[in-house]
Amino acid sequence: MSKKFAEVNKNFCVSCGACAQECPREAINIFRGCYAAVNKDLCVGCGICSRTCPAGCIEIKTEN
């Protein structure tokens, strides 16, 4: 069974924290004030963070 999860493009992330604030599973936090980091174990790939991100740097991926 494949699992969906969010992946952040660290090169474009502005570490605003919008994704972390909206994540219902609390799977995202801002790593050292530099970029958003996703905990794959907690993330369910719902896409809320991707839709919230003002920089458009979060994609929902599928892991096989």
Secondary structure, DSSP 8 states (H G I E B T S, - for coil): --EEEEEE-TTT-----HHHHH-TT--EEEETTTEEEE-TTT-----HHHHH-TT--EEEEEE-
